[in-house]
Amino acid sequence: MVVHGEAPAEVPLPDLFDNGKVSPARAAEYLAAAFTNSRNTEILSVAAYGPENYNPGFGVRFHNGARAFNVIYHVARAGQGISGPAYQLPDTF
């Protein structure tokens, strides 16, 4: 069931690139902020997984009680193939 409520307050977008490269953790933080700023009234909250988590990613909580878990398990630059086996992420891409 779709439940609408107040969209999360906008947050600043964090820097995605560091010297032209992206880390999986930076990507997760950026995507979490982008989802937060979507103004989607179905979304209650969004949070990037912290460094204590085994894999980078972010979670979305919805007003209807549903949750979405978004784990980064492959990365690639534009025009490049996937980074290798699932969850074996390079430090940057």
C-alpha positions as CSV (number, residue, x, y, z in Angstrom):
1,M,0.0,0.0,0.0
2,V,1.3,3.4,-0.9
3,V,1.4,5.9,2.0
4,H,2.4,9.5,1.5
5,G,3.8,11.7,4.2
6,E,6.3,14.5,4.6
7,A,9.4,14.1,2.4
8,P,12.7,14.2,4.2
9,A,14.4,17.6,4.5
10,E,16.9,18.3,1.8
11,V,20.6,17.8,2.7
12,P,23.7,19.1,0.9
13,L,25.1,16.7,-1.7
14,P,28.5,15.5,-0.5
15,D,31.5,15.7,-2.8
16,L,31.5,12.6,-5.1
17,F,35.0,12.9,-6.6
18,D,38.3,13.0,-4.8
19,N,41.1,13.8,-7.3
20,G,38.9,12.5,-10.1
21,K,38.0,9.2,-8.5
22,V,35.1,7.9,-6.5
23,S,35.2,5.5,-3.6
24,P,32.3,3.1,-3.0
25,A,31.6,4.8,0.4
26,R,31.5,8.3,-1.3
27,A,29.1,6.8,-3.9
28,A,26.8,5.5,-1.2
29,E,26.8,8.8,0.6
30,Y,26.1,10.7,-2.6
31,L,23.2,8.4,-3.6
32,A,21.7,8.5,-0.1
33,A,21.7,12.3,-0.4
34,A,20.2,12.2,-3.9
35,F,17.4,10.0,-2.7
36,T,16.8,12.2,0.3
37,N,16.6,15.3,-2.0
38,S,14.2,13.6,-4.4
39,R,11.2,15.1,-2.5
40,N,9.4,11.8,-2.8
41,T,6.6,11.8,-0.3
42,E,6.6,8.0,0.1
43,I,10.2,8.2,1.6
44,L,10.4,8.7,5.4
45,S,14.2,8.6,5.6
46,V,17.4,7.6,3.9
47,A,20.8,6.8,5.4
48,A,24.2,5.7,4.0
49,Y,25.7,2.7,5.7
50,G,28.5,3.7,8.0
51,P,32.1,2.4,7.9
52,E,31.3,-0.2,10.5
53,N,29.2,-2.1,7.9
54,Y,30.9,-4.7,5.9
55,N,29.7,-3.4,2.5
56,P,28.9,0.2,1.4
57,G,25.4,1.1,0.5
58,F,22.3,2.9,1.8
59,G,18.9,2.2,3.3
60,V,15.6,3.7,2.5
61,R,12.6,3.7,5.0
62,F,9.1,4.4,3.6
63,H,6.1,5.8,5.3
64,N,4.2,2.5,4.8
65,G,6.8,0.7,6.9
66,A,8.7,-0.9,3.9
67,R,12.4,-0.7,3.7
68,A,14.9,-0.9,0.8
69,F,18.4,-2.1,1.3
70,N,20.8,-1.0,-1.4
71,V,24.3,-2.6,-1.2
72,I,27.0,-1.7,-3.6
73,Y,28.5,-5.0,-4.9
74,H,30.0,-4.0,-8.3
75,V,31.5,-0.7,-9.5
76,A,32.8,0.6,-12.8
77,R,33.8,3.8,-14.6
78,A,32.0,4.8,-17.8
79,G,33.0,2.5,-20.6
80,Q,34.5,-0.1,-18.2
81,G,33.4,-3.5,-17.2
82,I,32.3,-4.5,-13.7
83,S,35.0,-4.4,-11.0
84,G,35.4,-8.1,-10.5
85,P,33.7,-10.6,-8.2
86,A,30.7,-9.4,-6.3
87,Y,31.6,-7.4,-3.1
88,Q,35.3,-7.3,-3.9
89,L,35.4,-3.6,-4.5
90,P,38.4,-1.5,-5.5
91,D,39.2,1.4,-3.2
92,T,38.4,3.9,-5.9
93,F,37.0,3.8,-9.5
